[in-house]
């Protein structure tokens, strides 16, 4: 059955027009034009500051919604946060575009932070264009909404524009908490942060790759659960890593697209991003980021110094590249929102046997399931079997030497994330 995967991925990739570099550039140009988008900047000036930027984002969602008969609802959620980078407190607001699916409670999220900063994170007045960090991500989210609004999905898609990232991932924390409070079943969260340049530090150019960061051991697991995952060998197959692997496969099906570099850590070394509050609550989440960062263009005062031009301006952007990163996000969102939820309670048994018995809980709306397995010394799934029930026996597949996972399939063949099979849990 595995030979069907590539055609399905190609069909999904071809289902939408290619993202528009010109549209992405126009949106980044508009955001740069707000001067600064520092989280604590003015919220009353209609042309400058974070308030104007957030209102513009809401207007863009409304304009997209008007072209699809009101398919996207704008929701502006807020909370006051206090911390070292906002000692007197600041109101953090997220602008959400919610495209309701047939199941309003199962959710796929794509997000990016709109706030920007210069060298001094407390400087709320100096120009902080934030073209790549992170107008690029917000433009991607808006373009994804424009393209995906053309059809309805089984899952609800939430397009999220965060504030407060530079102060402590506060906007992402607000949405993660909101998802939990509203009872959303989050199938995936895609965080896009610094996704629009190809020339990195020292002039190195990488235009054919994008990094996708994902956790191995889960931030949401307690010590007992971590020890269980270690005993089962599932360090490379948690939900977020399964999401990253799915993205890699989807990207390979996009003609002329980018190679996904699976970065096997939650984020860049010693750094973090807006997917992390979702990880803490157990939701599958990853971060997209460029393959070659240019630190002279991140968190810098605008200035020339010793022949180097510092500052995150639009001059450092590559919009055809940003369009390719957008295409991967669009194809991923389409697939996951079209598929059922990932199976739960997937277990294997077969000690002292040459055969492995696989069981899982039925998924609402699933037309079938795909059982995947590979030898323990391999990273990628090697073999598959499609079934309609919730149990199967893999003959001559010893449990000691093979990893197993199960995904759910829609009637049209859209595949959920793969759930790793562990030992059957005692209830």
C-alpha positions, 0 to 999 in steps of 0.5 A: 500500500505504501506506493500510494503515498507519493501520488497522494502527497503530489495531489495534495501539493497540487490542490492549491495555487502556488503562494504568491511572492508578490503578496508575501512581499506586500504584507511584509512591506506593510508590517515594516511600515508600522515602524516598530511593532514592539509589544509595549509600543503604542496601541493608539496610533493608527499608523505606528506600533503594535496596535496598528499592526494587530488591527491590520492583521485582523483586517486582512483576515476579514478581507480574506473571509469576505472572499469565501462567504465569511468562512474565517472568523476573527477572534482577538484574545488578550491577557495582561502579563508581567515579567523582567521584560515588562516589569510594569505589565503589558497587555498581550493580544493575539489576532486569530483567524478561525476557519471552522471545520466540520469538527469545530473542536479538532484544531490545526494551528499555524502561527507566527509572532508579529512583534519586533525589537531592536538591540535593547529589548526594552526600547519601545520607540526606535524603528524595529522593522522586523522584516524577517523576524517575524513579518515573514512568518505573519505573511506566511500565515496570512497567505496560508489563510488566503489559499486554504480558505477556498475549501472546507476541511474536517478539522478547524484551522486556526491562523494565529498572529501572536504578540509578546514573543520577544518578552517571553513567548506570552502570546503563544502561552495565551493561545495554548492556554485558550486551546486547553480552556476551550477543549480543543483537540490540537492535532498539530501546531506549526510555528513559523519564525524567521522563514524569509532569508537565504543569505546567512551570516558571513554571506553563506547562501542556502536556498534549497533547505528549511529547518524543522525543529521538533522535540524527542522526549516530550516536555509534557511527560512526567518522569514515569512517562519518560522512563516508559518511552525510554524503555520502549525506544520511542525517543524519535517517535513522539507526536512532534517528531511524527509531525516533523517526519510527516512534513518532511514527506510532504515537502518531498512531494512538492515539485521544485520545493525545499528539502526539510532538514529534520533538526532533532531538538526542540529549537535552535541550541539554547533558544526557543520559540512560540511552539514551546508553550504548546509542547508543555501542554502536550500538543504536537508542535514544531518550528520552521526556520531558515537554514542559514540565519543572519544574526547581523539582521536579528535584534539589531539597532539600524546602523552601519558599523565597520562596513557591516549593515545591521538591522532586520530590513526588507533588503535581507529577504528572499520572497520566492524562498518564503513562498516555498516555505509557505507551500510546505505549510499549506500542504501540511495543513491541508493534509492534517485538516483533511485526515482524522485524528491520530489514533490513541492507545496504540500498543504492541505485544509479542514477547517470545514470539516471531509475530507482533500483535498491534492494537489501537482505539477506533478513531471517529470518522476514520475509514481505515488505518495504516500500520507502519513498521521498521527495523529498530536500526532505521529512522524511517518507516519502511513497510505498511499495511492498510486495514479497516479494523483496530487490530492486526498481526504482523507475522514474522515481524519480531517485536524485539527488533521492530518499531510500529506505528499506526495512522488513521485514514480518511475515505479520500486517503488523507493520513493522520500523524503516526502514533507510536506503539508502546506496551499496552497500558493497564487501566 
